[in-house]
Amino acid sequence: MALTLAAGWSLVATAQTPATRGTAPARGAAPSPQPARGAAPATQNASQTPLPLEPQRQSGQSVTPAYEGWYENADGSFSLLLGYYNRNSQQTFDIPVGPNNKIEPGPADQGQPTHFESGRQWGVFVVKVPKDFGNKAVTWTIVSNGETQTIPFTLSKGYPISPMKDLGMGNEPPKLSFSQGGPQFQGPPLVTATTLTGKVNTPIAVNVWVEDPKDGAAPAQGSTPAAAPAPAARAAGGGGRGGGRGGRGGAAAAGGGAAATGRGGATVATLSMHKFRGPGKVTFDKTRLTVPTQGAMVSANATFSEPGDYLLRVQANDESGEGGGGFQCCWTNAYVKVTVQP
């Protein structure tokens, strides 16, 4: 059975245990943010779902959608920030949009990933809903290894977030540019940042210039946030750092990735490279890169096994770590489209 904890974690139990606010999962447990209060839990096959203390398996487990939270846009509409958790340590999935990977209501394809790498992936895409969305719900269904996971997402009062600025510390996400002096992208991903072309089995360079606002430093000239929440959303997100999603450190550990060094340290940010969509295998010569100084350019080569159109995801984390250490700020995701010819 699924045990729902008020702190926003999902565990699996063999006995009925009361939910307690602030309870964190045991080390190695599956951190899966829950749907809005009162919503139905994901459909799970209890015989195949791991116990909280069971070691992570290399393969055979499912992928679960994850809800980072929602924020209000300047035009009064709302954005739902979504991620996922692949419980396998080695098995990855390519699940095309369709019955096994769909968003409802509306078109099945609403920008979700079709490639699912192992572990917890934070805030990888956004679903926009209108300002009169009210108490409606959006659901994301993923079927993997024979298990169906369906999670509903609503504008629950427990899930407002401020992804463009940490309300307690004033921290902001890193800023990415894909040409020197070009447009900057910050926060949740909304558009394709750049387009590249190349050939099968020939490395294609992905060059990224990186800045990260530190301790109230002035924003760079020409910087345009990718998804800046409206003032109402920022105010709504101020009900306590963490938003009921576990403390700083626990969520970061669940993400499994290294973060940049602390404020004032020698490292500006850490970049990681990911396949998001595409017909073939993508191999990076470097999957994680350290940005040494403000405005520095870092580069990774991507090699593609099949021709077609691909979407890569470039993620930047500062010292707040994976998933913002559980506070839903401050990291940046940006999409890179690559057209690969034979």
N, C-alpha and C positions, 0 to 999 in steps of 0.2 A: 504494500500500500504506500501511497505517497504521503509524507509528513510535511505539512506546510508550516514554516516558521515565520513569525511576524517580522523577523529581521531580513526577510527577503531571500532566504536560502531554501533550497529544496533538497531534502534527504530522503532516503528510502529506508523504511523500518519494517521489522517483522512483527512488531507489537505496537499497540496504540499508546503513543506517548504524547502528553499535552504539549502544545506549541508554547514556547516561551520567548518573549521579546528579548532580542540581543543575543540569542544563542547562535554560536558560530559552528559550522560543520567541522567534523573531525578532519585531521590532516589527510588529504587525499580524497575527501568526499567530493561529490559533484556539486559545484556552485552553480545553481540555476535560478536566476531571478524569477520570481513568481508573477503570475498574472495579477490583474487588479483584484482588490479585495472582493470576495464573493464570486469570482469567476471560477469556472470549472477547471480542474487541474488537467495536465496533459494526459492523453491516453497512453497507458504504459502496460507492458507485459511484465507482471511482477516476477514471473519465473526467470526472466532474463535480465532484470534490472539489478545492478550491483548493490550490495549492502554498504552502509556508510564507511565501514572500516575495511572493506574488501579492497585489496590492491588493484590499481588500474590495470585493465587488461590491454594487451597489444591490439586485439581485434575482437569483433563480434558484438560490440555494444552500439548504442544508438547515438544520434545527434539530436539535441534538444534546442529549440529556439530560446533566446534569452532577451529579457526586457530591461534595457538600461533606464528608461524613463521617457518622459515627454517634455517638450518645451513649446512656448508660444512664439509664433513668428510675428514680424512687424505688421503684417496685413491681417492679423487676427486669426489666421489658421494655426494649426498645430503640427508639430513634427514628432513622430514616434521613433526613438533611436533603438535599433535592434542589433543583437549579436547572436552568438550561438555557442554551444558547448559540445564538442565531439569527445565522448568519454573514452575513446580509444587512444592509446599512446602511440600507435604506429599506423593504424588503418585510416586512410583518408577516403573521401567519397567524391564522385562527380555525379550529381543528381540534377538532370535537366529540369527546367520549369515545366510543370505539368502536375499530374495527380500526386506525385511523390514529393513535390516541392512547390507549394502554391500559397499565395496570399488571398484571403477572402475578407470582405466582398470585393467586387471589382475584378479586373483582369488578374489572371494567375501570376503574371510577371509584373512585379512592382519594384524591381531593382534588387531582389535578393541574390545572394551568392548561389552559384551552382557547383562550386568546388568547396569542400569542407575539410579543412586541415585539422589535425589533432589538437585537442586542448580547447581552452576558452578563448574565443575571439570577441573582442569588445567593440560595440558600436560600429559595425561594419557597413550598415546602410540605414536609410531613413525612409519611412513611409509618411507622407503628408496627408492630413485629414482636414476637412473644412472647419471653419469657425463655429458652425452649428452642429458639430459632431456629437456633442452632448454625452449621453450614456451609452452610445454605440460601442462596438468592439471590432477590432481587426484581428484576424487569426492568421497564424503562419503554421502550416503543416509540413513536416519533414518525415519521410518514411525511409529508414535505413536499417539494414540487417533484419528486415521483417518487422520492425517495431515502428509504430506510428506515434509521433509526438506532435500534439497540437496545442499551441499556447495562445490564449486571447490577450489582447493588449487594449487597455482603455485609458481614458484621461482620469485615472484614479488620483484622489487627493494625496495619496501616499507616494506618488511617483513623479512629481515635478523635478526637473533637474536644470542645472545652469552649466551647459557644456563649454561655454565660452569664457567663463571666469569662475574660479573657486570662491564662493562667497565668504568663506572663513579666512583664507590666506591671501586672496587677491591674485592667485596664480592664473595664468592663461596658457592655452595650448601653444605648441610650437607652430611656426609659420613656414610653409613649404612653397618653393618656386621651382619650376621646371625649365627655366631659362634665366640667365643672369639678368637681374633687374626686371624680370617679368612679373606677371600677376602672382599674388600670394594666396595660399589656401590654408585655412585654419579651422579646426574643430571638426564636426561631423561632415561626412562626404555628401555633396549634393550634385556635383557636375563632374564631367571628365576634365581633368586638369590639363592633359596634353595628349597628343596622338603621335605614335611612332610607327615606323614601318621597317620591315626586314625580311629575311628569308629563313626557311626551315634549317635548323641545326647550325645557324650562324649567330653568335652572340650579339645581342642588341643592348647598347648601353642605356641605362636609365640614370640620368644625372639630376641631382636634387640639391638646391641651395636652401639652407636651413637657418632660421633665426628662432630664438625663444625668448619672449619677454621675461625678464628676471627682476623681481623685487621692485615693481613699479616703473621699470624702464619704459621710456616713451615708445609707442608703436612705430614700426618702420614706415617710411613714406610709401604711400600707395597701397598699404595693406587693407584688404577687404575681407572681413570675416566670411567664411563659407556659410555659416548658419548662426547668426547672432540672435539670441533670444530677445523677445520684447521685454520691456521693463516689468510687466506684470508677471512674466514667467520667472524673471530673476528674483522678484520679491517672494513668489510662491516657493522658490527653492530654498529659502533661508530658514527652514524649520529644523535646523540642526544638521551639522556636517555628517554626511554618511547616508542620510535619507533612509535609514533602516535597512541598509544593505551590507552590514558588517563593518568592522573597523578597518582603518588604514593598515595595510600589511597583510591581513588575511586574504582579502580579495586580490591583492597584488601577487601573493604567493600562488593563488589559484591560477593566475594567468601564466605563470611559469617563465616569464621573460625578465631579462635584466632591464633596469631603468637607468637613466642618466644619474650622475652623481648629484649630491645635494647642492642647495643654493650657494652660489659663489664658488663651486668647484670648477675643475678644469674642463669638464664635459658639458656641452650645451644641451645635447639631446641624443637619443638613440633611435635609429631608423630600422625598421624591419620590412622585408619584401615578401609579398604574398600573391599567389594566384587567386583570382576572384571568380573569373569565368573563362571558358575557352575549351576548344575541342581536344587538345592534346596535353602532354606533360610539359610543365615549365620548370626549368632548372636554373637556379641563381648561383653565381659564383660566390656571392656573399649574401646570406639571408639577414644578417644583422650588421649595422654599421654605426660607428661612433662618430658624432659630430664634434670636432675639437674646439672650434671657435665660432662666434657669431658670424653668420653669413657665409660660412664655409660650404664648399661644394663637395658632396660625396657621391659615389657612383657604384652601381652594381650592374653586372651583365646578366641578361636573361636569355636563355636558349630554349627554343620551342620545337617540339617534336613533330608537330603537324601544322599544315597551313590552316588559315582561318583568322577570325577576329577573336582577340583575347582582351580581357580586362584584368589589369594588375591592381593591387591595393598596396599603397605605400603608407606605412603607419609610423608616426613620430611620437615618442614618449619623452617627457622631461622627468625630473626627479620624483614626480608623483607616481610614476610607475604604471604598470599595466592596469587598465580600467580606472586610472586615477587613484589607485589604492582603495577603491571601494566608494569613492565620492563622485564618480561619473564626470569628472573633469580632472586632469586636463591632458588630452591627447588629440592628435589629428590623424584623420584618414583621408587619403586622396586617391582618385582613380586615374590610371594610365591606360589608354586604349592602344593596343598594338595589333596592326594588320600584318600577318605573316604570309608571305608568298612561297610557293614551292621552290 
